Amino acid sequence: MRQLKSTRPGEEWKVTYATPVYGGWDLIIECSFEELNDLDRIISFCRTELSEYIEETMTLCGTQPNYP
């Protein structure tokens, strides 16, 4: 997952962090992107291209760009 990034011209999104977790979720992924529309593309990409590995998704947004 950490290697995922856009391959389409004009899109600048990429996965910046991924870690397994225990409990209600199995994986947390952090992404960076330029435009809010890119978030839709990231989610759609994961839900379609990785659908054989994903049963369910939940999207949470953070607004602090430089969180430690």
N, CA, C and O atoms as a printed pandas DataFrame, in Angstrom:
     atom_number atom_name residue_name chain_id  residue_number  x_coord  y_coord  z_coord
0              1         N          MET        A               1    0.812   -1.194    0.000
1              2        CA          MET        A               1    0.000    0.000    0.000
2              3         C          MET        A               1    0.858    1.262    0.000
3              4         O          MET        A               1    0.480    2.271   -0.595
4              5         N          ARG        A               2    2.005    1.208    0.662
5              6        CA          ARG        A               2    2.840    2.414    0.752
6              7         C          ARG        A               2    3.363    2.860   -0.606
7              8         O          ARG        A               2    3.784    4.007   -0.758
8              9         N          GLN        A               3    3.341    1.987   -1.576
9             10        CA          GLN        A               3    3.848    2.328   -2.904
10            11         C          GLN        A               3    2.771    2.930   -3.809
11            12         O          GLN        A               3    3.069    3.372   -4.918
12            13         N          LEU        A               4    1.519    2.948   -3.338
13            14        CA          LEU        A               4    0.430    3.440   -4.178
14            15         C          LEU        A               4    0.561    4.931   -4.433
15            16         O          LEU        A               4    0.799    5.711   -3.511
16            17         N          LYS        A               5    0.403    5.323   -5.697
17            18        CA          LYS        A               5    0.365    6.726   -6.075
18            19         C          LYS        A               5   -0.346    6.828   -7.410
19            20         O          LYS        A               5   -0.501    5.839   -8.125
20            21         N          SER        A               6   -0.770    8.022   -7.731
21            22        CA          SER        A               6   -1.488    8.234   -8.977
22            23         C          SER        A               6   -0.557    8.056  -10.162
23            24         O          SER        A               6    0.619    8.416  -10.108
24            25         N          THR        A               7   -1.096    7.503  -11.219
25            26        CA          THR        A               7   -0.345    7.382  -12.465
26            27         C          THR        A               7   -0.977    8.234  -13.562
27            28         O          THR        A               7   -0.507    8.245  -14.700
28            29         N          ARG        A               8   -2.046    8.948  -13.212
29            30        CA          ARG        A               8   -2.730    9.796  -14.188
30            31         C          ARG        A               8   -2.094   11.179  -14.221
31            32         O          ARG        A               8   -1.772   11.731  -13.169
32            33         N          PRO        A               9   -1.907   11.746  -15.401
33            34        CA          PRO        A               9   -1.351   13.102  -15.499
34            35         C          PRO        A               9   -2.246   14.108  -14.765
35            36         O          PRO        A               9   -3.471   14.045  -14.866
36            37         N          GLY        A              10   -1.632   15.023  -14.037
37            38        CA          GLY        A              10   -2.374   16.058  -13.343
38            39         C          GLY        A              10   -2.826   15.689  -11.945
39            40         O          GLY        A              10   -3.293   16.558  -11.208
40            41         N          GLU        A              11   -2.704   14.435  -11.558
41            42        CA          GLU        A              11   -3.073   14.010  -10.215
42            43         C          GLU        A              11   -1.804   13.856   -9.386
43            44         O          GLU        A              11   -0.820   13.268   -9.835
44            45         N          GLU        A              12   -1.843   14.389   -8.184
45            46        CA          GLU        A              12   -0.676   14.338   -7.310
46            47         C          GLU        A              12   -1.041   13.721   -5.969
47            48         O          GLU        A              12   -0.840   14.356   -4.933
48            49         N          TRP        A              13   -1.566   12.513   -5.958
49            50        CA          TRP        A              13   -1.852   11.867   -4.685
50            51         C          TRP        A              13   -0.956   10.660   -4.501
51            52         O          TRP        A              13   -0.505   10.037   -5.462
52            53         N          LYS        A              14   -0.710   10.350   -3.235
53            54        CA          LYS        A              14    0.087    9.165   -2.924
54            55         C          LYS        A              14   -0.202    8.736   -1.487
55            56         O          LYS        A              14   -0.645    9.536   -0.662
56            57         N          VAL        A              15    0.053    7.475   -1.207
57            58        CA          VAL        A              15   -0.045    6.950    0.150
58            59         C          VAL        A              15    1.247    7.325    0.867
59            60         O          VAL        A              15    2.338    7.002    0.397
60            61         N          THR        A              16    1.124    8.008    2.005
61            62        CA          THR        A              16    2.303    8.456    2.732
62            63         C          THR        A              16    2.597    7.601    3.965
63            64         O          THR        A              16    3.697    7.660    4.513
64            65         N          TYR        A              17    1.622    6.810    4.398
65            66        CA          TYR        A              17    1.819    5.986    5.598
66            67         C          TYR        A              17    0.773    4.880    5.594
67            68         O          TYR        A              17   -0.376    5.110    5.218
68            69         N          ALA        A              18    1.163    3.697    6.006
69            70        CA          ALA        A              18    0.232    2.578    6.154
70            71         C          ALA        A              18    0.699    1.718    7.320
71            72         O          ALA        A              18    1.894    1.468    7.477
72            73         N          THR        A              19   -0.240    1.272    8.129
73            74        CA          THR        A              19    0.110    0.416    9.260
74            75         C          THR        A              19   -1.048   -0.529    9.584
75            76         O          THR        A              19   -2.209   -0.130    9.503
76            77         N          PRO        A              20   -0.748   -1.752    9.944
77            78        CA          PRO        A              20   -1.807   -2.650   10.404
78            79         C          PRO        A              20   -2.236   -2.243   11.812
79            80         O          PRO        A              20   -1.431   -1.734   12.592
80            81         N          VAL        A              21   -3.500   -2.470   12.127
81            82        CA          VAL        A              21   -4.027   -2.202   13.467
82            83         C          VAL        A              21   -4.916   -3.367   13.880
83            84         O          VAL        A              21   -5.337   -4.168   13.046
84            85         N          TYR        A              22   -5.191   -3.448   15.156
85            86        CA          TYR        A              22   -6.043   -4.522   15.677
86            87         C          TYR        A              22   -7.358   -3.927   16.154
87            88         O          TYR        A              22   -7.396   -2.798   16.642
88            89         N          GLY        A              23   -8.420   -4.681   16.013
89            90        CA          GLY        A              23   -9.721   -4.208   16.465
90            91         C          GLY        A              23  -10.692   -4.115   15.315
91            92         O          GLY        A              23  -10.768   -5.008   14.471
92            93         N          GLY        A              24  -11.432   -3.026   15.290
93            94        CA          GLY        A              24  -12.478   -2.834   14.290
94            95         C          GLY        A              24  -11.975   -2.658   12.876
95            96         O          GLY        A              24  -12.713   -2.896   11.920
96            97         N          TRP        A              25  -10.718   -2.241   12.726
97            98        CA          TRP        A              25  -10.126   -2.059   11.403
98            99         C          TRP        A              25   -8.877   -2.913   11.305
99           100         O          TRP        A              25   -8.315   -3.318   12.322
100          101         N          ASP        A              26   -8.447   -3.184   10.104
101          102        CA          ASP        A              26   -7.242   -3.985    9.887
102          103         C          ASP        A              26   -6.057   -3.155    9.424
103          104         O          ASP        A              26   -4.906   -3.564    9.575
104          105         N          LEU        A              27   -6.343   -1.982    8.856
105          106        CA          LEU        A              27   -5.286   -1.199    8.245
106          107         C          LEU        A              27   -5.664    0.280    8.272
107          108         O          LEU        A              27   -6.811    0.638    8.005
108          109         N          ILE        A              28   -4.706    1.128    8.591
109          110        CA          ILE        A              28   -4.895    2.574    8.488
110          111         C          ILE        A              28   -3.921    3.082    7.439
111          112         O          ILE        A              28   -2.735    2.751    7.455
112          113         N          ILE        A              29   -4.440    3.889    6.532
113          114        CA          ILE        A              29   -3.632    4.440    5.449
114          115         C          ILE        A              29   -3.754    5.951    5.466
115          116         O          ILE        A              29   -4.857    6.489    5.561
116          117         N          GLU        A              30   -2.620    6.637    5.375
117          118        CA          GLU        A              30   -2.601    8.094    5.270
118          119         C          GLU        A              30   -2.221    8.451    3.846
119          120         O          GLU        A              30   -1.286    7.880    3.284
120          121         N          CYS        A              31   -2.941    9.389    3.268
121          122        CA          CYS        A              31   -2.685    9.823    1.897
122          123         C          CYS        A              31   -2.478   11.326    1.859
123          124         O          CYS        A              31   -3.039   12.062    2.671
124          125         N          SER        A              32   -1.678   11.769    0.920
125          126        CA          SER        A              32   -1.574   13.202    0.661
126          127         C          SER        A              32   -2.119   13.457   -0.740
127          128         O          SER        A              32   -1.973   12.630   -1.640
128          129         N          PHE        A              33   -2.748   14.618   -0.903
129          130        CA          PHE        A              33   -3.319   14.964   -2.195
130          131         C          PHE        A              33   -3.420   16.467   -2.308
131          132         O          PHE        A              33   -3.416   17.180   -1.305
132          133         N          GLU        A              34   -3.510   16.949   -3.547
133          134        CA          GLU        A              34   -3.539   18.379   -3.832
134          135         C          GLU        A              34   -4.952   18.961   -3.745
135          136         O          GLU        A              34   -5.142   20.032   -3.168
136          137         N          GLU        A              35   -5.918   18.287   -4.297
137          138        CA          GLU        A              35   -7.287   18.792   -4.396
138          139         C          GLU        A              35   -8.238   17.825   -3.715
139          140         O          GLU        A              35   -7.994   16.619   -3.686
140          141         N          LEU        A              36   -9.324   18.356   -3.166
141          142        CA          LEU        A              36  -10.294   17.504   -2.482
142          143         C          LEU        A              36  -10.874   16.451   -3.422
143          144         O          LEU        A              36  -11.200   15.348   -2.984
144          145         N          ASN        A              37  -11.005   16.774   -4.702
145          146        CA          ASN        A              37  -11.494   15.792   -5.680
146          147         C          ASN        A              37  -10.572   14.583   -5.768
147          148         O          ASN        A              37  -11.020   13.484   -6.098
148          149         N          ASP        A              38   -9.288   14.777   -5.475
149          150        CA          ASP        A              38   -8.356   13.652   -5.497
150          151         C          ASP        A              38   -8.705   12.615   -4.434
151          152         O          ASP        A              38   -8.451   11.425   -4.618
152          153         N          LEU        A              39   -9.285   13.064   -3.323
153          154        CA          LEU        A              39   -9.690   12.119   -2.282
154          155         C          LEU        A              39  -10.725   11.145   -2.841
155          156         O          LEU        A              39  -10.658    9.948   -2.560
156          157         N          ASP        A              40  -11.677   11.640   -3.624
157          158        CA          ASP        A              40  -12.656   10.756   -4.266
158          159         C          ASP        A              40  -11.970    9.752   -5.184
159          160         O          ASP        A              40  -12.353    8.582   -5.235
160          161         N          ARG        A              41  -10.965   10.211   -5.901
161          162        CA          ARG        A              41  -10.250    9.314   -6.816
162          163         C          ARG        A              41   -9.469    8.242   -6.054
163          164         O          ARG        A              41   -9.413    7.087   -6.478
164          165         N          ILE        A              42   -8.867    8.631   -4.930
165          166        CA          ILE        A              42   -8.126    7.673   -4.112
166          167         C          ILE        A              42   -9.062    6.596   -3.591
167          168         O          ILE        A              42   -8.769    5.406   -3.699
168          169         N          ILE        A              43  -10.188    7.012   -3.027
169          170        CA          ILE        A              43  -11.152    6.067   -2.460
170          171         C          ILE        A              43  -11.726    5.175   -3.551
171          172         O          ILE        A              43  -11.840    3.962   -3.373
172          173         N          SER        A              44  -12.088    5.778   -4.684
173          174        CA          SER        A              44  -12.628    4.986   -5.790
174          175         C          SER        A              44  -11.600    3.992   -6.308
175          176         O          SER        A              44  -11.942    2.850   -6.616
176          177         N          PHE        A              45  -10.348    4.414   -6.405
177          178        CA          PHE        A              45   -9.282    3.519   -6.845
178          179         C          PHE        A              45   -9.182    2.320   -5.910
179          180         O          PHE        A              45   -9.158    1.175   -6.361
180          181         N          CYS        A              46   -9.125    2.585   -4.615
181          182        CA          CYS        A              46   -8.993    1.488   -3.652
182          183         C          CYS        A              46  -10.190    0.559   -3.692
183          184         O          CYS        A              46  -10.032   -0.661   -3.644
184          185         N          ARG        A              47  -11.382    1.121   -3.780
185          186        CA          ARG        A              47  -12.592    0.290   -3.780
186          187         C          ARG        A              47  -12.757   -0.535   -5.043
187          188         O          ARG        A              47  -13.348   -1.614   -4.999
188          189         N          THR        A              48  -12.248   -0.053   -6.165
189          190        CA          THR        A              48  -12.398   -0.806   -7.409
190          191         C          THR        A              48  -11.187   -1.686   -7.694
191          192         O          THR        A              48  -11.332   -2.890   -7.906
192          193         N          GLU        A              49  -10.004   -1.101   -7.699
193          194        CA          GLU        A              49   -8.796   -1.835   -8.066
194          195         C          GLU        A              49   -8.359   -2.841   -7.000
195          196         O          GLU        A              49   -7.716   -3.840   -7.321
196          197         N          LEU        A              50   -8.700   -2.587   -5.753
197          198        CA          LEU        A              50   -8.295   -3.482   -4.664
198          199         C          LEU        A              50   -9.484   -4.223   -4.066
199          200         O          LEU        A              50   -9.400   -4.744   -2.954
200          201         N          SER        A              51  -10.581   -4.271   -4.796
201          202        CA          SER        A              51  -11.828   -4.822   -4.247
202          203         C          SER        A              51  -11.721   -6.294   -3.839
203          204         O          SER        A              51  -12.456   -6.733   -2.954
204          205         N          GLU        A              52  -10.842   -7.050   -4.449
205          206        CA          GLU        A              52  -10.716   -8.452   -4.055
206          207         C          GLU        A              52  -10.098   -8.600   -2.660
207          208         O          GLU        A              52  -10.208   -9.660   -2.044
208          209         N          TYR        A              53   -9.448   -7.541   -2.161
209          210        CA          TYR        A              53   -8.826   -7.574   -0.844
210          211         C          TYR        A              53   -9.610   -6.806    0.213
211          212         O          TYR        A              53   -9.330   -6.942    1.404
212          213         N          ILE        A              54  -10.588   -6.002   -0.201
213          214        CA          ILE        A              54  -11.308   -5.107    0.706
214          215         C          ILE        A              54  -12.749   -5.555    0.852
215          216         O          ILE        A              54  -13.456   -5.733   -0.140
216          217         N          GLU        A              55  -13.183   -5.736    2.088
217          218        CA          GLU        A              55  -14.579   -6.058    2.359
218          219         C          GLU        A              55  -15.389   -4.805    2.673
219          220         O          GLU        A              55  -16.559   -4.705    2.304
220          221         N          GLU        A              56  -14.762   -3.853    3.352
221          222        CA          GLU        A              56  -15.464   -2.658    3.790
222          223         C          GLU        A              56  -14.442   -1.540    3.984
223          224         O          GLU        A              56  -13.294   -1.802    4.344
224          225         N          THR        A              57  -14.855   -0.299    3.749
225          226        CA          THR        A              57  -13.959    0.835    3.985
226          227         C          THR        A              57  -14.650    1.864    4.862
227          228         O          THR        A              57  -15.878    1.915    4.928
228          229         N          MET        A              58  -13.859    2.678    5.531
229          230        CA          MET        A              58  -14.348    3.826    6.281
230          231         C          MET        A              58  -13.333    4.939    6.056
231          232         O          MET        A              58  -12.133    4.750    6.256
232          233         N          THR        A              59  -13.825    6.100    5.638
233          234        CA          THR        A              59  -12.938    7.218    5.351
234          235         C          THR        A              59  -13.038    8.255    6.463
235          236         O          THR        A              59  -14.128    8.722    6.795
236          237         N          LEU        A              60  -11.903    8.607    7.027
237          238        CA          LEU        A              60  -11.829    9.650    8.048
238          239         C          LEU        A              60  -10.871   10.712    7.535
239          240         O          LEU        A              60   -9.810   10.382    7.005
240          241         N          CYS        A              61  -11.227   11.973    7.685
241          242        CA          CYS        A              61  -10.393   13.068    7.184
242          243         C          CYS        A              61   -9.803   13.850    8.344
243          244         O          CYS        A              61  -10.494   14.162    9.314
244          245         N          GLY        A              62   -8.535   14.160    8.235
245          246        CA          GLY        A              62   -7.863   15.035    9.188
246          247         C          GLY        A              62   -7.509   16.331    8.496
247          248         O          GLY        A              62   -7.286   16.349    7.285
248          249         N          THR        A              63   -7.454   17.422    9.253
249          250        CA          THR        A              63   -7.206   18.718    8.635
250          251         C          THR        A              63   -5.887   19.338    9.064
251          252         O          THR        A              63   -5.553   20.435    8.618
252          253         N          GLN        A              64   -5.151   18.680    9.897
253          254        CA          GLN        A              64   -3.878   19.227   10.365
254          255         C          GLN        A              64   -2.748   18.713    9.477
255          256         O          GLN        A              64   -2.382   17.541    9.567
256          257         N          PRO        A              65   -2.187   19.578    8.615
257          258        CA          PRO        A              65   -1.237   19.095    7.608
258          259         C          PRO        A              65    0.097   18.591    8.140
259          260         O          PRO        A              65    0.721   17.749    7.495
260          261         N          ASN        A              66    0.547   19.062    9.263
261          262        CA          ASN        A              66    1.859   18.666    9.763
262          263         C          ASN        A              66    1.767   17.981   11.116
263          264         O          ASN        A              66    2.568   18.260   12.008
264          265         N          TYR        A              67    0.815   17.101   11.276
265          266        CA          TYR        A              67    0.638   16.405   12.535
266          267         C          TYR        A              67    1.840   15.492   12.774
267          268         O          TYR        A              67    2.241   14.756   11.872
268          269         N          PRO        A              68    2.416   15.530   13.965
269          270        CA          PRO        A              68    3.641   14.741   14.217
270          271         C          PRO        A              68    3.439   13.238   14.113
271          272         O          PRO        A              68    4.385   12.474   14.301
